[in-house]
């Protein structure tokens, strides 16, 4: 809208990079509290007014925003409200509900005053209470029942503006290569392989899981394994790749994706993997939270060509299919 100079989104540090993939807004790292996060965002604001909204109110209407903007000259903070329709008790005594209001967001404030109001150790639950603490006037406008705040799973049933999840399938491809190293334990798909050599790597070297992680991240548009678990950090020295895969799955589910199926090809002249395939499939299925028949693992050779053919290492190709989680079934 022409009424807004910029849109600023506050998120955790780990979510910043992923969010930048979805829209070209201004992104700011949040703090340990709502107030700290808001303070961080306000450092990017130089306009006369700032409108702040909870991301949990995903059904804010255009009419509601326009009512707030139309009233901007009325006070230092413009707040949408709803009347209380239920009976209220406080400490066992009834409250006159005519004197109460349900406060909503977004709220429009004069930027300089909001910045000033937040420079205190007092924690405010919204902008209007911060502005009021300065002795400034707060003006109320009609809110919207559609702007319901998502707090519990049951609140999802009150959301009317969100469409059902798309049925589109998102596909990602991953590839990884590791050379052999004598005297190390070999892991493939989280399963220990009984040979006297393993993989040269910063972590445990599970080349199959590494390729799978890249496929999952690719489908979700969340970067690659090197960005999330860099081999330059001591944290991941000798890391268990199963732990990294679990973390990746949790991350993907947090962003609203469901794993459909995975397919993998392991190119290895040695070792022979047929005796391990069933255990590898069941291990991956458990780590991914999907049925075993949705995990396919193929093993092949390179017909003695290249470094794989010379028994110097292993290459793995992986494909992962994701769908959007149906939020109505949560």
Secondary structure, 3 states (H helix, E strand, C coil): CCCCCCCEEEECHHHHHHHHCCCCCEEEECCCCHHHHHHHHHCCCCCCEEEECCCCCCCCCHHHHHHHHHCCCCCCEEEEEEECCCCEEECCEEECHHHCEEEEEEEEEEHHHHHHHCCCCCCCCCHHHHHHCCCCCEEEEECCCCCCCCCCHHHHHHCCCCCCCCCCEEEEEEEEEEEEEECCCEEECCEEECCCEEECCCCCCCHHHHHHHHHHHHHHCCCCHHHHCCCCCHHHCCCCHHHHHHHHHHHHHHCCEEEEEEEEEEECCCCCCHHHHHHHHHHHHHHHCCCHHHEEEEEECCCCCHHHHCCCEEEEEEEEEEEECCHHHC
